[in-house]
Amino acid sequence: MSFDDPVNRVGTNSSKWDLMERGFGVPTDGGIAMWIADMDFAPPPFLQDAVRGMIENGNYSYFCGMEAFHESVDWWMSTRHGWNVNPEWTLVTFGLGHGIATCINALTDKGDHIATFTPVYHEFQSKIEKSGRVNTQLPLSIDSTGHYFMDFDAYDAVMTGREKILLISSPHNPAGRVWTQDELTALGTFCEKHDLILIADEIHHDLVFSGHKHVMAPLALPQLLDRMVITAAASKTFNIAGGRCGCVIIPGKDLREKVRSVYSAYDINPNLLGTELTKAAYTPEGAAWVDELVPYLEGNYHLFKEVIGQIPGLKLMPMQGTYLSWIDFAASGLSMDEVNDRVYKKAKIAATPGKGLGAGGASFLRFNLGTRRALVSEAADRLSDVFSDL
């Protein structure tokens, strides 16, 4: 299998490809889907084998025996990230968005505030507001190298005193920023100062480029273990979001029991397909596949950066991980309606509008580079063509 192999997902009920015409007016015939955060690569053989094994077993009823699942999670976290996970800490959920929403409802009351660093994955704000909570937005600043950074001095003035949780994307979606140990240390100090529970969404933590290192929140901030939730899954890394399976890891007993009580009330049980896929992914075979995937994604980024960097008025934020690129059109001299018209209608590319990602995102579009290189090159060339008059 090669990551360069074409995979046609049109007509397969792929949200990314089959909904882009409805969402952006980008036709499936000739359009390029670069919005939803999933990849266009064929599933590796070990995942296909897991599904075949499930079919051959023929048990689609209620199931038990999660020991092997928890062992696979611990193996992955310990070998890939240096953190040993006690199975008792892990609540298995059908998707991290659901897991985060459950934590919000279990650990806060309606009207409480939850802080996020914006712009950020749009579902953070959605989950907060749909739960009857208030989103305190802490806008990220941009340093002289073009990277986002957390300005805690500025945030002190924004905090209302009603915040109960700080929800962080690590690595950061949409910009592919990998937070350093020093930054996480400052984050821990901020959480202690404002008496916050930290929820670290680490769903992209396997996709980190060369020269950078992801530090899991529990390793970076051991002093916060009793007031910390870590969410992680194989879904982004292995492109198995349809399996609807993720881990909500809560080392602190008091916090965990509060969340567990809501899980029990909602009768939440893991998804059979998702657990089987995760067990197959979190293996030496899966690790070897990821070790080939990440350099390929990094190569896509460098190709995209080279072309976009030659377009006046467009600024691609430097990526340190993930497959999500973040382009600022503020200096283009165009309104975002004009930008969208060129990207969606003329270039026929579906990209995620930054205005829905919170404060600081309005002038950006997010482009998903998790596809074959030829398609990334084609998309970059189309953008170069439609903005050639700048």
Secondary structure, 3 states (H helix, E strand, C coil): CCCCCCCCCCCCCCHHHHCHHHHHCCCCCCCEEECCCCCCCCCCHHHHHHHHHHHHHCCCCCCCCCHHHHHHHHHHHHHHHCCCCCHHHEEEECCHHHHHHHHHHHHCCCCCEEEEEECCCHHHHHHHHHCCCEEEEEECEECCCCCEECCHHHHHHHCCCCEEEEEEECCCCCCCCCCCHHHHHHHHHHHHHCCCEEEEECCCCCCECCCCCCCCHHHHCHHHHHHEEEEECCHHHHCCHHHCCEEEECCCHHHHHHHHHHHHHHCCCCCHHHHHHHHHHCCHHHHHHHHHHHHHHHHHHHHHHHHHCCCCCCEECCCCECCEEEEECHHHCCCHHHHHHHHHHHCCEEEEEHHHHCCCCCCEEEEECCCCHHHHHHHHHHHHHHCCCC
